Amino acid sequence: MTARRACPPAPGPLEGYAARFDDLWCSLAQRRGFREYLAGLLLPRDRNKTLTCLAGAEPVAGAQNAAVQRLQFFLSESPWDHERINARRLQLLLTDPATAPHAGGVLVIDDSGDRKDGKATAHVGSQWLGRLGKTDRGIVTVTTCWADERLYYPLHAVPYTPARHFPKGKSDPGFRTKLQIAAALARDAQAARVPFRAVAADCAYGDQDAFRGELTTAGLPFVMAIKPRRGAWAYGDEAYSLSMPPATSRGAARILLVTGVRSRARSVTGIPPPGGPPMPSWAGGARTARPGW
């Protein structure tokens, strides 16, 4: 077998990290593209979501620069399995003592939207973009993140594809809502053996009965915001709805804690009555929520 050609190294200690992915790439061009992409993301540049910035080229005018074209080919044309790459990244995080997750952390579920003009790009549609605080044309990605009081890092990310991209719209078998994607990502984290004490999310997810039900079916406790107008969907005796301090705005939220998973559910409001089951140890301390959470 012909020996692999040496790849130009990534800057400094980044090479040691990039080299751990080399066996997942089938060509020198891919190994080089991966290193250039990592370096572009980490360098202190503005607009590091554009190819010209990632490659250190002039915006717009530098689109035909050789380094930009190499990155374009690597990201959009070169065949590679993103799930294998992400699995290797998670393996490195889970086995490194400095980043290894523990059972005291939480799994944070959220989505992030970026504005995008045109209609040709995959996953583009008119939808709510939380970053902009309005409905606009863009791409939304549902993500999971492991976090504790010391550090946090992303686990999985899946773009949401609006119904218009499917032949049968929302009734198409391939269509998935953001809530369905989020529930699947929580199960993916569980399958990857990432330890965490609870799933955390804002009221965009906490208000959804079906979503909370899927987490319960998967055996995952959760801590979520719910809007003030709602009660709490409680599971068994180990569920609590914690009212916030006197609201300073109409947007003040309430936190729902579910620590145990039971097959029967009941609807409750307020806080546990006197003489009820004790609060779970991890639920101690003050709980606050910013307006609009």
Phi, psi and chi 1 to 4 in degrees:
 res  aa     phi    psi   chi1   chi2   chi3   chi4
   1 MET       -  136.4  178.8 -179.9  -67.4      -
   2 THR   -69.3  133.8  -55.8      -      -      -
   3 ALA   -67.6  145.8      -      -      -      -
   4 ARG   -67.2  141.7  -82.8 -167.6  158.3 -168.7
   5 ARG   -73.3  142.7  -65.3  168.9   58.5 -168.0
   6 ALA   -65.7  141.1      -      -      -      -
   7 CYS  -100.8  139.5 -180.0      -      -      -
   8 PRO   -55.1  127.3  -24.7   34.3      -      -
   9 PRO   -69.7  152.0   27.0  -34.6      -      -
  10 ALA   -74.3  159.7      -      -      -      -
  11 PRO   -63.1  138.1  -20.3   31.8      -      -
  12 GLY    50.2 -137.8      -      -      -      -
  13 PRO   -69.9   -9.2   23.9  -33.8      -      -
  14 LEU   -63.8  -27.8 -173.3   58.5      -      -
  15 GLU   -63.0  -40.9  172.7   59.6   24.4      -
  16 GLY   -60.5  -35.7      -      -      -      -
  17 TYR   -73.3  -48.1  178.0   78.0      -      -
  18 ALA   -61.5  -35.2      -      -      -      -
  19 ALA   -63.3  -22.7      -      -      -      -
  20 ARG   -73.0   -8.3  -60.9 -171.3 -178.9 -169.6
  21 PHE  -106.0   -1.5  -65.2   81.9      -      -
  22 ASP   -58.5  -35.0  -81.2   -8.8      -      -
  23 ASP   -71.2  -10.1   60.7  -54.3      -      -
  24 LEU   -92.1   -6.5  -58.4  178.3      -      -
  25 TRP  -105.4  144.8  -53.0  112.1      -      -
  26 CYS  -101.4   -2.4   61.2      -      -      -
  27 SER  -148.0  160.8   69.5      -      -      -
  28 LEU   -62.0  -39.3  171.3   60.8      -      -
  29 ALA   -60.4  -38.2      -      -      -      -
  30 GLN   -69.1  -42.8  -73.2 -177.4  -30.4      -
  31 ARG   -62.5  -40.0  -74.9 -179.7  -78.9  139.5
  32 ARG   -68.7  -43.0 -178.9  172.0   58.2 -171.5
  33 GLY   -61.5  -39.3      -      -      -      -
  34 PHE   -62.7  -42.6 -179.5   60.1      -      -
  35 ARG   -66.1  -41.8  -75.8  162.1  169.4   78.9
  36 GLU   -66.7  -36.4  -68.4  176.4  -12.4      -
  37 TYR   -67.1  -46.7 -179.0   62.2      -      -
  38 LEU   -59.4  -45.8  -72.8  179.0      -      -
  39 ALA   -62.3  -41.5      -      -      -      -
  40 GLY   -62.4  -36.4      -      -      -      -
  41 LEU   -69.3  -33.4  -70.9  175.0      -      -
  42 LEU   -92.1  -20.3  -64.8  173.7      -      -
  43 LEU   -69.0  145.8  -72.8  171.7      -      -
  44 PRO   -75.4   74.1   28.6  -35.2      -      -
  45 ARG  -120.5  153.4  -64.4  168.9  176.5  164.6
  46 ASP   -78.8  158.8  -65.7  -29.0      -      -
  47 ARG    53.1   48.0  -57.3  178.4  -56.9  102.5
  48 ASN   -77.2   15.7   65.7   -8.8      -      -
  49 LYS   -98.0   -0.6  -69.5 -174.6  178.7 -179.4
  50 THR  -103.1  147.4   64.8      -      -      -
  51 LEU   -63.9  -39.1  -76.1  174.0      -      -
  52 THR   -63.6  -39.4   50.4      -      -      -
  53 CYS   -70.2  -41.6 -175.1      -      -      -
  54 LEU   -58.7  -35.1  -73.8  170.8      -      -
  55 ALA   -90.9   -1.2      -      -      -      -
  56 GLY    73.4   28.8      -      -      -      -
  57 ALA  -106.3  165.5      -      -      -      -
  58 GLU   -68.7  136.2 -176.3 -178.8   -6.0      -
  59 PRO   -57.0  141.5  -22.8   32.9      -      -
  60 VAL    63.3  -63.9 -176.1      -      -      -
  61 ALA   -63.7  -26.4      -      -      -      -
  62 GLY   -94.0   14.8      -      -      -      -
  63 ALA   -62.4  -27.4      -      -      -      -
  64 GLN   -94.2    5.4  -60.3  -54.2  -46.2      -
  65 ASN   -57.7  142.8 -177.4  -74.2      -      -
  66 ALA   -58.5  -40.3      -      -      -      -
  67 ALA   -65.5  -36.2      -      -      -      -
  68 VAL   -67.8  -42.9  176.0      -      -      -
  69 GLN   -65.5  -35.7  -69.5  -60.2  -57.3      -
  70 ARG   -62.8  -44.0  -77.3 -160.1  -54.7  -92.7
  71 LEU   -66.5  -37.8  -84.9  179.2      -      -
  72 GLN   -59.9  -45.0  177.1   70.1   55.7      -
  73 PHE   -66.0  -42.7 -179.8   81.7      -      -
  74 PHE   -60.8  -43.4  169.0   69.0      -      -
  75 LEU   -80.9  -34.2  -67.7  172.0      -      -
  76 SER  -113.3  -19.0   62.5      -      -      -
  77 GLU  -117.4  -35.3  -55.9  -64.3  -26.8      -
  78 SER   -68.7  131.0  176.2      -      -      -
  79 PRO   -80.0  117.8   28.7  -33.2      -      -
  80 TRP  -155.0  156.5   48.8  -82.2      -      -
  81 ASP   -96.5  106.7 -172.0  -21.0      -      -
  82 HIS   -64.9  -29.2   69.9  -81.9      -      -
  83 GLU   -69.1  -36.6  -67.9 -175.6   -7.6      -
  84 ARG   -67.4  -39.3  -68.6 -176.9   66.0 -162.3
  85 ILE   -63.9  -45.0  -59.7  -61.8      -      -
  86 ASN   -66.8  -37.4 -167.8   53.4      -      -
  87 ALA   -61.8  -39.0      -      -      -      -
  88 ARG   -66.5  -40.8  176.3   64.5   57.2   82.5
  89 ARG   -59.7  -45.2 -178.9 -176.1   65.8   86.7
  90 LEU   -65.1  -38.6  -68.6 -177.7      -      -
  91 GLN   -59.2  -42.6  177.9 -172.4    5.6      -
  92 LEU   -65.4  -39.7  -64.4  174.8      -      -
  93 LEU   -67.2  -40.8  -73.6  168.9      -      -
  94 LEU   -73.1  -23.7  -91.3   60.0      -      -
  95 THR  -100.8   -9.8   55.9      -      -      -
  96 ASP   -85.4  122.6 -171.6  -30.5      -      -
  97 PRO   -55.1  -28.2  -24.1   33.7      -      -
  98 ALA   -73.8  -23.3      -      -      -      -
  99 THR  -125.3   -2.6   56.1      -      -      -
 100 ALA   -56.9  128.0      -      -      -      -
 101 PRO   -71.9  158.9   27.9  -34.7      -      -
 102 HIS  -135.9  170.1   54.4   81.0      -      -
 103 ALA   -70.3   -7.3      -      -      -      -
 104 GLY   -88.7   -7.2      -      -      -      -
 105 GLY   -84.1 -179.9      -      -      -      -
 106 VAL  -127.9  156.6  -64.6      -      -      -
 107 LEU  -101.5  111.8 -178.1   73.5      -      -
 108 VAL   -94.7  126.5 -178.3      -      -      -
 109 ILE  -109.3  132.4  -68.6  179.1      -      -
 110 ASP  -159.0  175.0 -157.4   -2.7      -      -
 111 ASP  -134.9  153.8   55.0   66.9      -      -
 112 SER  -133.6  133.9  176.8      -      -      -
 113 GLY  -117.5  145.2      -      -      -      -
 114 ASP  -128.8  136.4  -68.5  -71.0      -      -
 115 ARG   -67.8  140.1 -167.6  174.7 -179.0  -79.8
 116 LYS  -147.4  123.4  179.8   70.1  176.0  178.2
 117 ASP   -77.1  163.8  -68.1  -34.3      -      -
 118 GLY    82.4  179.2      -      -      -      -
 119 LYS  -126.1   -9.2  -61.4 -179.0  179.1  179.9
 120 ALA   -77.8  -29.4      -      -      -      -
 121 THR   -67.2  139.2  -55.1      -      -      -
 122 ALA   -58.8  141.5      -      -      -      -
 123 HIS    75.9    0.3  -45.3  -62.7      -      -
 124 VAL   -76.5  139.9  167.7      -      -      -
 125 GLY  -170.7  166.4      -      -      -      -
 126 SER   -79.4  115.3  179.5      -      -      -
 127 GLN  -158.1  169.4   51.3 -164.2  -41.5      -
 128 TRP   -70.4  126.4  176.3 -100.3      -      -
 129 LEU  -113.2  102.2  -56.3  179.7      -      -
 130 GLY   -59.0  -33.7      -      -      -      -
 131 ARG   -62.7  -33.3 -177.6  172.7  -62.2  175.9
 132 LEU   -94.5  -16.6  -57.8  179.7      -      -
 133 GLY    71.5   29.4      -      -      -      -
 134 LYS  -160.3  167.9   64.6  177.1 -178.0  177.8
 135 THR   -84.4  129.6  -61.7      -      -      -
 136 ASP  -157.2  171.9 -156.0  -19.7      -      -
 137 ARG   -77.9  126.8 -176.5  169.4  -62.3  -79.7
 138 GLY  -176.3 -169.7      -      -      -      -
 139 ILE  -120.5  133.4  -62.3  175.7      -      -
 140 VAL  -116.8  133.0  171.7      -      -      -
 141 THR  -119.9  129.0  -58.4      -      -      -
 142 VAL   -89.3  132.8 -176.6      -      -      -
 143 THR  -132.4  156.5   61.9      -      -      -
 144 THR  -121.5  145.8   50.7      -      -      -
 145 CYS  -139.9  134.5  169.9      -      -      -
 146 TRP   -92.8  136.8 -173.7   89.3      -      -
 147 ALA  -148.7  148.0      -      -      -      -
 148 ASP  -137.6 -167.8   67.1    1.9      -      -
 149 GLU   -71.5   -8.5   67.1  -81.2    2.1      -
 150 ARG  -105.5  -39.9 -177.1  176.3   57.6   91.7
 151 LEU  -153.4  169.4   59.8   85.5      -      -
 152 TYR  -153.0  153.3   65.7   91.3      -      -
 153 TYR  -157.5  151.2   47.4   79.3      -      -
 154 PRO   -72.2  148.3   26.4  -34.2      -      -
 155 LEU  -106.6  -64.2  -62.0  178.5      -      -
 156 HIS  -133.1  155.5  -61.1   94.5      -      -
 157 ALA  -147.1  133.6      -      -      -      -
 158 VAL  -136.3  126.3  171.7      -      -      -
 159 PRO   -71.2  141.9   24.9  -33.1      -      -
 160 TYR   -83.8  130.9  164.5   71.4      -      -
 161 THR  -106.0  113.2  -54.7      -      -      -
 162 PRO   -58.4  155.5  -25.3   35.4      -      -
 163 ALA   -59.3  -29.2      -      -      -      -
 164 ARG   -63.8  -17.9   75.0  168.6 -171.0   85.5
 165 HIS   -79.8   -7.5  -72.0  -90.3      -      -
 166 PHE  -108.0  143.6  -63.2   90.4      -      -
 167 PRO   -56.3  -37.7  -24.2   33.1      -      -
 168 LYS  -106.7   16.8  -62.7 -178.2 -179.9  179.4
 169 GLY    62.7 -138.1      -      -      -      -
 170 LYS   -68.7  -18.2  -68.2 -175.4  177.8 -179.3
 171 SER   -87.4   -2.4   61.6      -      -      -
 172 ASP   -68.8  137.8 -165.0  -79.2      -      -
 173 PRO   -59.1  -26.3  -22.6   32.8      -      -
 174 GLY   -84.3  -10.1      -      -      -      -
 175 PHE   -77.3  136.2  173.1   74.5      -      -
 176 ARG  -133.8  135.1  -67.8 -164.8  -60.8  170.1
 177 THR   -73.7  167.5   65.3      -      -      -
 178 LYS   -61.5  -35.6  -63.6  172.0 -169.1  174.2
 179 LEU   -66.2  -40.6  -60.8  172.6      -      -
 180 GLN   -65.4  -39.9  -69.5  171.3  -35.4      -
 181 ILE   -63.7  -44.3  -66.1  172.7      -      -
 182 ALA   -61.7  -43.5      -      -      -      -
 183 ALA   -63.6  -39.0      -      -      -      -
 184 ALA   -65.9  -38.4      -      -      -      -
 185 LEU   -67.2  -35.1  -68.3 -175.5      -      -
 186 ALA   -63.8  -39.6      -      -      -      -
 187 ARG   -69.1  -34.0  -67.7 -168.0  -65.4  -90.8
 188 ASP   -63.1  -40.8  -72.8  -15.0      -      -
 189 ALA   -64.4  -39.5      -      -      -      -
 190 GLN   -63.6  -43.5 -172.2 -179.3   37.1      -
 191 ALA   -67.2  -29.2      -      -      -      -
 192 ALA   -79.6    2.7      -      -      -      -
 193 ARG    62.7   38.3  -61.1 -177.6 -179.5  -83.8
 194 VAL   -86.8  115.8  177.4      -      -      -
 195 PRO   -77.8  142.4   29.1  -33.2      -      -
 196 PHE  -161.7  154.6   51.2   87.0      -      -
 197 ARG   -84.9  -26.1   63.9  169.4   65.5  175.2
 198 ALA  -165.6  161.0      -      -      -      -
 199 VAL   -92.1  133.3  177.0      -      -      -
 200 ALA  -118.6  139.6      -      -      -      -
 201 ALA  -158.9  162.0      -      -      -      -
 202 ASP   -84.5 -175.3   61.2   19.2      -      -
 203 CYS   -70.9  -15.0   58.3      -      -      -
 204 ALA   -61.5  -29.2      -      -      -      -
 205 TYR  -102.7  -39.0  -65.9   87.5      -      -
 206 GLY   -63.9  -26.5      -      -      -      -
 207 ASP   -78.3   -6.7  -95.8    3.9      -      -
 208 GLN   -96.7  110.5  -53.3  -59.7  -40.0      -
 209 ASP   -60.0  -42.1  -62.7  -18.0      -      -
 210 ALA   -64.6  -38.7      -      -      -      -
 211 PHE   -65.2  -47.2  173.9   67.0      -      -
 212 ARG   -63.6  -33.9  -61.1 -164.0  -49.9  -89.2
 213 GLY   -64.9  -37.0      -      -      -      -
 214 GLU   -66.3  -38.6  -74.4 -158.4   48.1      -
 215 LEU   -64.7  -39.2  -64.8 -177.1      -      -
 216 THR   -64.3  -43.2  -58.2      -      -      -
 217 THR   -60.6  -35.2  -59.6      -      -      -
 218 ALA   -80.0   -2.5      -      -      -      -
 219 GLY    76.5   28.7      -      -      -      -
 220 LEU  -108.6  115.8  -62.6  174.3      -      -
 221 PRO   -67.9  158.4   25.3  -33.4      -      -
 222 PHE  -147.0  157.9   51.1   81.0      -      -
 223 VAL  -128.7  114.1 -179.6      -      -      -
 224 MET  -139.9  152.7  -65.4 -171.7 -179.7      -
 225 ALA   -83.8  144.0      -      -      -      -
 226 ILE  -131.0  151.8   54.2  176.3      -      -
 227 LYS   -72.0  149.4  -66.9 -179.8 -179.7  177.5
 228 PRO   -56.4  -29.2  -24.0   33.7      -      -
 229 ARG   -72.6  -12.2   68.5  173.6 -177.4  -90.1
 230 ARG   -99.4  155.1  -66.9 -178.7   59.3   90.0
 231 GLY   -83.0 -158.8      -      -      -      -
 232 ALA  -117.9  137.4      -      -      -      -
 233 TRP   -90.8  102.5 -167.4 -108.2      -      -
 234 ALA  -103.4  147.1      -      -      -      -
 235 TYR  -117.7  109.1  -61.0   83.1      -      -
 236 GLY    67.6 -156.7      -      -      -      -
 237 ASP   -89.5  -10.3  -64.6  -31.7      -      -
 238 GLU  -102.2   42.6  -63.6 -177.9   87.9      -
 239 ALA  -123.4  144.6      -      -      -      -
 240 TYR  -141.2  139.2  -54.1   87.8      -      -
 241 SER  -113.5  115.5  173.5      -      -      -
 242 LEU   -96.8  116.0  -56.9 -174.9      -      -
 243 SER   -72.2  143.2  -64.7      -      -      -
 244 MET   -76.4  164.8  -66.9  -62.8   98.4      -
 245 PRO   -58.1  167.1  -23.8   34.0      -      -
 246 PRO   -44.9  127.8  -27.9   34.0      -      -
 247 ALA   -64.8  134.9      -      -      -      -
 248 THR   -95.6   -7.7   56.6      -      -      -
 249 SER  -158.0  161.1  119.7      -      -      -
 250 ARG   -62.3  -21.9  -71.5 -174.7  177.0 -179.1
 251 GLY   -84.3   -1.1      -      -      -      -
 252 ALA   -57.9  139.3      -      -      -      -
 253 ALA  -108.6  171.0      -      -      -      -
 254 ARG  -119.0  146.8  174.0 -176.4  -64.5  162.4
 255 ILE  -101.6  133.3  -60.5  -63.8      -      -
 256 LEU  -106.9  122.4  171.1   65.3      -      -
 257 LEU  -110.3  126.8  -56.4 -179.6      -      -
 258 VAL  -125.6  115.8  173.3      -      -      -
 259 THR  -106.6  -21.4   61.7      -      -      -
 260 GLY  -122.1  151.4      -      -      -      -
 261 VAL  -113.2  120.0  176.0      -      -      -
 262 ARG  -124.1  157.5  -55.0  -66.5  174.9   84.4
 263 SER   -76.8  -26.3   59.0      -      -      -
 264 ARG  -104.6  141.3  -62.0 -176.3   64.6 -179.0
 265 ALA  -119.5  156.7      -      -      -      -
 266 ARG  -143.2  157.4   56.8 -169.6  174.7   86.0
 267 SER   -99.7  127.9  178.1      -      -      -
 268 VAL  -134.2  165.1  -58.7      -      -      -
 269 THR  -135.2  164.3   56.9      -      -      -
 270 GLY    76.2 -153.6      -      -      -      -
 271 ILE  -112.7  165.0   60.9  176.2      -      -
 272 PRO   -56.8  136.9  -22.8   33.4      -      -
 273 PRO   -68.5  158.1   26.8  -35.8      -      -
 274 PRO   -55.2  139.1  -23.3   33.1      -      -
 275 GLY    84.5    1.2      -      -      -      -
 276 GLY   -77.4 -176.0      -      -      -      -
 277 PRO   -63.6  148.4   24.7  -34.7      -      -
 278 PRO   -66.1  152.8   27.1  -35.8      -      -
 279 MET   -66.5  143.8  -69.3  -68.5  -72.8      -
 280 PRO   -64.1  149.2   24.2  -34.6      -      -
 281 SER   -59.8  -35.7   59.4      -      -      -
 282 TRP   -78.2   -7.9   60.5  -93.9      -      -
 283 ALA   -94.7    4.9      -      -      -      -
 284 GLY   -68.3  165.4      -      -      -      -
 285 GLY    93.0  168.2      -      -      -      -
 286 ALA   -71.3  142.8      -      -      -      -
 287 ARG  -120.1  123.5  -70.2  -69.2 -170.5  -87.2
 288 THR  -130.0  160.4   59.1      -      -      -
 289 ALA  -141.3  134.8      -      -      -      -
 290 ARG   -73.5  151.7   67.1  178.1 -176.7  -88.8
 291 PRO   -54.5  135.7  -26.1   35.2      -      -
 292 GLY    84.0    3.6      -      -      -      -
 293 TRP   -68.7      - -159.6   49.4      -      -
